[in-house]
Amino acid sequence: MFSYPLIDRYILGKYLKTFLLWFVLITVIVITFDISEKLDDFIKERAPLSEIIFQYYVNFIPNFFNLYGQLFIFISTLFFTSKMAANTEIIAILGSGISYQRFLRPYLHGATLLCIFMLLIGNFVIPRSNIQLEDFEGKYIHTSKRSYYSNLHFQTSAGVQVFTFSYDVAEKSATLFQQDSYDSSGILVERLCANKLTFDTLSGQWNALGLVRRTFDGDNETCTNENHATLSLHLEPNDFNEAAKQITTMNSIELYDHIQHEIMRGSGAVTEAKIEFYQRILNPLAFIIMTLIGVAISSRKTRGGIGVHLAIGITLAFAFIVMMRMFAVFAINGNYPPFLAVLTPQLTFAIAALILIKKAPK
């Protein structure tokens, strides 16, 4: 029968219990402030207490864990390891003949458990929670929904590009509409331009005002004008409505399919979708990385005690979070590859963790 060593049970128990304590305490504080901020909205919209608790705050907790779980595990690791160092427990453990790498084993076991847990809920549970959250917020908090989009550009099918200056969701109408069609060689064969395009829900077709149709055949060009025209386009109103596709509400399988579809459409939103996908896969590794850094910093007994360890640790944790946000911005607003934007902060701090762990026993 498998027997987990006593020292491992002791450290793993402290690791998980301290993390749970920090998480519960901070979550209660955050929820208290959130209630005070949104109480007027709850009262104004007459939100039922059962929906506030079970639809909003029960689904709020997994999202909060996803956003700040790595920070909490880092602080909790610093906290209880510093106390062990201050009580000379670590000196006693290492003095008994246990190597520093062996001492790290229960920390790695706990971090791996949390990493797997985060991987599962981040890819499949949190997207479903976001559906409930958005539904609640739409009914009771953000009651005025966006109904207007501007400067849209996407691909509806292979070789068909759509541009529009603006789109009104409520009216299902686009202004200054343009559709370009290309052949298999990438040569423009037709361009449709309309001052206004409105969707007819009964016929399933589009009514165009001020339509200009230009067709290209080699060096020959044909141009026709129509004040009013009815068009059958491979285009649906939801293709314009960016709000109809929220990447945070898709599980990772749905998100992957969405990314492939957005690549086909030539959508500019594909970078954000890729970042979201890679973050779900790679960000759970931060539990292991931040745990190793936390142990390396706090396992040595210092004159300043826990306070010094917490100050250094919180600074590093926020530097990690800022770096993650910064590289995401580089990818969205620049040409930095989305995968590298997510991997770079993880890899940088993983290298730092290995260096600190190597120097810690000295």
Buried (B, 14 or more C-beta within 10 A) or exposed (E): EEEEEEBBEBBBEBBBEBBEBBBEEBBEEBBEEBEEEBEEBBEEEEBEEEBBEEBBBEBBBBBBBBEBBBBBBBBBBBBBBBBBBBEEBBBEBBEEEBEBEBBBBBBBBBBBBBBEBBBEBBBEBBBBBBBBBBBBBEEBBEEEEEEEBEEBEBBBEEBBBBBBEBBBBEEBBBBBBBBBBBEEEEEBBBBBBBBBBBBEEEEEBBBBBBBBBBBBEEEEEEEEEBEEBEBEBEBEBEBBBBEEBEBBBBBBEEBBEBBEBBEBBBBEBBBBBBBBBBBBBBBBBBBBBBBBBBBBBBBBBBEEBBEBBBEBBBEBBEBBBEBBEEBBEBBBEEEBBBBEBBBBBBBBBBEBBBEBBEEBEE
